Amino acid sequence: MGADNQTWVRGFILLGLSSDWDTQVALFVLFSVTYLLTLLGNVLIVLLIRLDSRLHTPMYFFLTNLSLVDVSYATSIVPQMLVHFLAEHKGIPYVSCAAQLFFSLGLGGIEFVLLAMMAYDRYVAVCDPLRYSVIMHGGLCARLAITSWVSGSVNSLVQTTITFQLPMCTNKCIDHISCELLAVVRLACVDTSSNEVAIMVSSIVLLMTPFCLVLLSYIRIVSTILKIQSTEGRKKAFHTCASHLTVVFLCYGMTIFTYIQPNSSPSVLQEKLICLLCHFDACTEPHDLHLRNREVKGAWQKLLGQLSGLTSKVST
């Protein structure tokens, strides 16, 4: 088996979604557009937050981190997908596959923890508004963001290391659109129960724990909002939190469905579709979390006005 293993580890073949050429061309166009929208939307948001001093608040600090995560996550998977849609040979080198698994898994974990941090930020803003600036000071925000990045990266390093230490069978075809954790583990020709336990533990730590914290935060937030006497005040508070909740349930829900029970995980086709939905979720997050926000709209209009004035001066 040693010789076979040495031959196998030179690379993998990603089977993707479909072998039909017309379907692959259509998917190439679809994902090219969504990827460009993801890049454009998130880059614009980061620039707006950097340029407008009114957006230099804890909430927008976390949103900046989330935008960077979304761009990085999409970049870790989508460019390789686009190449494979139009390529006859859909191979990926061993090292590239390991790197893709590390970055995609790490960035996913970072996002889950970041969403919990953002829920805490909203909890303090709604439930303790008078002490918001004291509690959510710059030092705490930086520590929370660092915790998110470190926890996701460490978990990914551990999962990637133990996954690629598995002795692999001669079958080098990964039945997925990318080097996804469960898809790679399935190629092993030994008992993978220890890997499944590790996946379960990391799912509890980086999925269920942040998810429960988000739920607790929003239970307190909703109970506080319902006590607000003003209808306009309640509407404003609900609007502030609604977009975040939408992203939270989409992001956590799909991933929990896939990873929380590896032994009884969904079918391969369902896994692929969930992965695709995660990419679309990354594309729509700038709109759901940022672009519908009143402050961001105001900053965007201010920037457009400044650019318009600058253009008028140059033309005259």
Secondary structure, 3 states (H helix, E strand, C coil): CHHHHHHHCCEEEECCCCCCHHHHHHHHHHHHHHHHHHHHHHHHHHHHHHHCHHHCCHHHHHHHHHHHHHHHHHHHHHHHHHHHHHCCCCEEEHHHHHHHHHHHHHHHHHHHHHHHHHHHHHHHHHHCHHHHHHHCCHHHHHHHHHHHHHHHHHHHHHHHHHHHCCCECCCCEECCCCCCHHHHHCCECCCCHHHHHHHHHHHHHHHHHHHHHHHHHHHHHHHHHHCCCCHHHHHHHHHHHHHHHHHHHHHHHHHHHHHCCHHHCCCHHHHHHHHHHHHHHHHHHHHHHHHCCHHHHHHHHHHHHHHHHHHHHHHC
